[in-house]
Amino acid sequence: MTIKTILACLTDARSAKSVLAAAALIARRHDAHVIGLHTVESLAVYPGVALHVPDIVFTEYGRSQVAQSEDIKEIFETAYQAEEFAREWRLLHSQSETAAERIVESAHCADIVLMAAADPDADTAAHARLLESVIRDAGRPVLVVPQDFSGDHLGQSIVLGWNGTREAVRAAHDALVLLQAGDCAHILRVNDHSHDAGLKASSGDLAAAFDRHGIETTLVERSWERPGVAAALSREAMERGADMVAVGAFGHSRAYDLVIGAATRDLLRHSEVPVLFSR
């Protein structure tokens, strides 16, 4: 199993270059096909709101969306004009569906989905919701790329967050597809003093499985401390010079995540390296 179809979701012109740069690094390494996807949403008018929307509003909104789509398509074509891997531009319009639903539809036939992280300097609540929806519903690994990404390699040295959950298992095997013989995997277990014996054994078995693929694997244990697991993963990646973090995403119910919060959201907000989310 290897990466052969990459879905690069291009939501705006500012972040498109980072997403395309990350997709190119993976595509060159795996000789993969890149789909550059831009989704245009319809102007939402909510039922029951007693407000007349003039036709000119719809017209101007449509024009702005066309202009943005053309800008992003030009960025896509310019970025890849000298590349040898296969690529295609895909523009989808959503009517009753949201952008997330159209992205999820396209993701079903991709090996990996790439999306831009939220802009830390902007009000990005809508984009954060988009990321969460795709990670939860796509059924495919989603690589979230920092807005200023400019690395020269990706998926060759990965910090894997391990806690033995189903989501962590998915993340481990999704990461393994990106890795090749001679690459590095750092399996990080954050010790919270619960189920220690079982986790220690499973992390050792996982390291042995990676080793059989020719991956240089290290086991790392850190004590749990504030500000938490997301910070520990990010710190480990920076200290080891890793080019990616891989984690299981949203391992709790939606109600738990809403009330308690999740390491997933912390990584979505603050990671300085690309993060692969699996669910």
FIMI-92437 format. One record per residue (C-alpha): x, y, z; residue in one letter. Coordinates in steps of 0.1 Angstrom, whole numbers, padded with zeros to 4 digits, always signed. Layout:
BEGIN
XYZa...
//
This chain:
BEGIN
+0000+0000+0000m+0013+0034-0009t+0000+0069-0016i-0014+0073-0051k-0042+0098-0049t-0038+0131-0030i-0067+0154-0024l-0054+0190-0019a-0082+0211-0006c-0077+0247-0016l-0100+0270+0004t-0084+0304-0003d-0055+0319-0022a-0034+0328+0009r-0030+0292+0021s-0031+0274-0013a+0006+0276-0018k+0014+0259+0015s-0010+0231+0008v+0003+0226-0028l+0039+0226-0016a+0031+0199+0009a+0011+0179-0016a+0040+0181-0041a+0065+0167-0016l+0043+0136-0011i+0034+0133-0048a+0071+0133-0059r+0080+0107-0033r+0052+0083-0041h+0046+0091-0078d+0010+0101-0068a-0018+0119-0086h-0028+0153-0071v-0064+0166-0072i-0065+0203-0065g-0101+0209-0051l-0118+0242-0046h-0154+0242-0034t-0177+0272-0039v-0206+0275-0014e-0239+0291-0022s-0249+0323-0003l-0268+0310+0026a-0302+0326+0034v-0318+0311+0065y-0355+0302+0065p-0376+0322+0089g-0355+0353+0088v-0377+0382+0076a-0351+0399+0055l-0352+0407+0018h-0319+0400+0001v-0315+0421-0031p-0306+0403-0063d-0274+0425-0065i-0261+0408-0034v-0263+0373-0050f-0248+0387-0082t-0218+0403-0065e-0213+0372-0043y-0212+0350-0074g-0187+0373-0091r-0164+0373-0060s-0165+0335-0059q-0157+0332-0096v-0128+0356-0092a-0115+0337-0062q-0118+0303-0080s-0098+0317-0109e-0071+0330-0087d-0067+0297-0069i-0067+0278-0102k-0039+0300-0114e-0019+0293-0082i-0024+0256-0087f-0013+0256-0124e+0017+0279-0117t+0029+0257-0087a+0028+0225-0107y+0037+0236-0143q+0072+0221-0140a+0062+0189-0121e+0062+0154-0136e+0035+0139-0114f-0001+0137-0126a-0025+0164-0114r-0060+0177-0121e-0080+0208-0111w-0115+0202-0097r-0140+0229-0090l-0172+0219-0072l-0203+0240-0065h-0224+0233-0034s-0261+0241-0035q-0279+0225-0005s-0247+0208+0006e-0219+0225+0026t-0183+0227+0015a-0175+0201+0040a-0199+0176+0025e-0185+0181-0010r-0149+0177+0003i-0159+0145+0021v-0175+0131-0011e-0142+0137-0030s-0121+0124-0001a-0138+0089-0003h-0116+0079-0032c-0083+0096-0020a-0055+0080-0001d-0048+0112+0019i-0065+0146+0022v-0045+0178+0027l-0060+0210+0042m-0047+0243+0054a-0045+0250+0092a-0066+0279+0105a-0049+0313+0102d-0038+0322+0137p-0041+0359+0129d-0077+0358+0116a-0111+0350+0128d-0112+0314+0115t-0141+0298+0134a-0157+0288+0101a-0125+0272+0089h-0120+0254+0122a-0155+0239+0119r-0147+0228+0083l-0115+0210+0094l-0134+0192+0122e-0161+0181+0099s-0138+0167+0073v-0116+0149+0099i-0147+0134+0116r-0165+0123+0084d-0141+0117+0056a-0129+0083+0067g-0095+0092+0053r-0064+0106+0070p-0063+0144+0069v-0030+0162+0069l-0034+0197+0082v-0006+0220+0069v+0005+0252+0087p-0002+0284+0068q+0035+0292+0064d+0047+0257+0056f+0079+0257+0035s+0096+0224+0043g+0118+0205+0019d+0107+0170+0030h+0075+0155+0045l+0066+0121+0059g+0102+0110+0065q+0104+0116+0102s+0072+0113+0121i+0062+0116+0158v+0033+0093+0164l+0011+0098+0194g+0003+0064+0209w-0024+0056+0235n-0037+0022+0222g-0071+0035+0211t-0087+0026+0178r-0080+0061+0165e-0043+0058+0174a-0041+0025+0156v-0055+0041+0125r-0030+0069+0128a-0001+0045+0131a-0010+0026+0100h-0018+0057+0080d+0016+0071+0090a+0032+0038+0079l+0019+0042+0044v+0038+0076+0042l+0070+0062+0055l+0096+0043+0035q+0126+0021+0045a+0152+0041+0062g+0127+0068+0075d+0122+0075+0112c+0092+0070+0135a+0092+0082+0171h+0064+0065+0190i+0054+0088+0219l+0035+0076+0248r+0024+0102+0273v+0023+0084+0307n-0008+0093+0327d-0003+0063+0350h-0034+0045+0337s-0031+0011+0319h+0007+0015+0318d+0015-0022+0314a-0008-0027+0285g+0003+0005+0267l+0039-0003+0272k+0035-0037+0257a+0015-0025+0227s+0039+0003+0220s+0067-0022+0219g+0048-0044+0195d+0041-0014+0173l+0078-0005+0172a+0086-0041+0162a+0060-0039+0134a+0075-0006+0121f+0110-0021+0123d+0099-0050+0100r+0092-0023+0073h+0127-0010+0076g+0116+0021+0096i+0141+0034+0122e+0119+0034+0153t+0123+0049+0187t+0101+0046+0218l+0096+0077+0238v+0078+0081+0271e+0069+0114+0287r+0051+0122+0319s+0018+0139+0315w+0020+0176+0325e+0002+0208+0316r-0005+0221+0291p-0011+0186+0279g-0007+0160+0252v-0008+0183+0222a+0020+0204+0236a+0041+0173+0243a+0037+0161+0208l+0046+0194+0193s+0076+0198+0216r+0088+0163+0207e+0085+0170+0170a+0105+0202+0173m+0133+0186+0195e+0137+0156+0171r+0135+0176+0139g+0104+0156+0128a+0086+0168+0098d+0052+0155+0108m+0030+0146+0138v+0005+0117+0135a-0024+0113+0159v-0058+0097+0164g-0084+0124+0162a-0116+0129+0183f-0114+0098+0204g-0143+0108+0225h-0180+0115+0218s-0190+0149+0203r-0206+0158+0237a-0173+0151+0256y-0153+0171+0231d-0177+0200+0234l-0176+0201+0272v-0141+0190+0280i-0121+0199+0249g-0097+0177+0231a-0060+0174+0222a-0072+0173+0186t-0083+0209+0188r-0051+0220+0205d-0031+0206+0177l-0054+0221+0151l-0048+0256+0166r-0011+0255+0176h+0010+0230+0157s+0041+0244+0139e+0045+0212+0118v+0020+0194+0096p-0003+0170+0116v-0019+0139+0103l-0053+0133+0119f-0068+0098+0116s-0102+0087+0128r
//
